[in-house]
């Protein structure tokens, strides 16, 4: 099968087009002929070695859509020929065939009564939508009437998070971005206001009449993470779900958390896949249902051939992307 793989960590140039044997589904797994694969920052981290060193030719790709072509032992509720969306906790989406644990494979036919998903959209959904929903409803415990601030508001998760927050009852949703161009783009997705990241705590306090927000979604880290605590209302939470800036880990003093009624929480989809797969499945189904119904829109702004995966990752790593990019894998 055609694939894009790496066998050493490094920049986008370590990704190479290769021919590999198709994987075989094990017990509880599904083999999918991939149509589209999403491009995500987690795959950049995979290539940079954040998930450990590669073992031989390693194929990344954490979400995909396609058609079921084989079932491993013990799989029920799926059939050969089903068109599906899948979260791939161990990667593999940058290839013509990929295996996925059956609990993280979602037949598109089950979403048809809500409006449905095409394969292209489905390939861009399982990771980013599940993450956005999980960090809001799971880690962030968002309640109706609360206010939200989303960092990286123009990215794949960010552009969905504003819409999801509205669907969960948020009273106001604010965002931060790095450029004016990204602010203009993010404003299409239901944000009340979008601020440039420099000096955002003052902008948030001004927008909220000094109160601050109830929940901050932070995939960036470093100084942005520390500054986020200054934008919180009483009992506000900073929900961490990434480390895109690749700063050294922050050291958070506890006394200001206590004295200012603040909280820190986290969301990691990989950990959920191992320790709470039913929770992950519930988040994914809820999020996919909102997309199928039209309540949430995934904005696919770029589509690449599989062989162009290095270019797609290069733009994402440099922070030059908006919205969501996918790889066209199926012939």
Secondary structure, DSSP 8 states (H G I E B T S, - for coil): -EEEEESS-SSGGG-EEEE-------TTEEEEEEEEEEE-HHHHHHHHTTT----SSEE--SEEEEEEEEE-TT--S--TT-EEEEE-TT---SBSEEEEEGGGEEEGGGGGGGT---HHHHHTTHHHHHHHHIIIIIIS---TT-EEEEESTTSHHHHHHHHHHHHTT-SEEEEEESSHHHHHHHGGGT-SEEEESTTHHHHHHHHTTT--EEEEEESS-HHHHHHHGGGEEEEEEEEE---TT--------HHHHHHTTEEEEE--HHHHHHH-HHHHHHHHHHHHHHHHTTSS---EEEEEEGGGHHHHHHHHHTT---SEEEEE---
